[in-house]
Amino acid sequence: MPSRCGQGIAAFNRQTMLQAASIFMPLAERGAPSAQAYLGFMYETGRGVPQNYTDAAMWYRRAAEQGDSLAQYSLGLLYDRGQGVPQDIVEASKWLNLCDRRRAAWRALKRVSVCVDAVTGKMTRGEIAEARLRALQWAPKRELP
């Protein structure tokens, strides 16, 4: 029998978004990073829940802080665009660089590199150095159940 998170992913893949949201929400609230990342995407795109960039950023951040590379990527893009969070190119670069370091675990390799390069191209040398320092100082923090 699939895990509860697996059931949420199956519902998401079937496009039964209300069901997926009802499965992911309690898991995310209890600290499951995959459920948090899925909820972030659902809030960002308005699938199964009302579109809300602030909620998307909150869920992405909770998952990203735990080391979820897809959430790190998505949070970085929100910081780059200033959606749900104040626009902050240094913070965007930090999250994209963290995701870039871990991207071997998933398929969107080229897209991550393109985004990292695009964000870095907007930055001064000082901002690049600050973003790299923030990324180096970052460590995952698991949420307690």
Buried (B, 14 or more C-beta within 10 A) or exposed (E): EEEEBEBBBBBBEEEBBEBBBEBBBEBBEEBBBBBBBBBBBBBBEEBBBEEBBEBBBBBBBBBBBBBBBBBBBBBBBBBBEEBBBEEBBBBBBBBBBBBBEBBEEEEBEEEBEEBBEEBBEEBEEEBBEBBBEBBEEBEEEEBEE
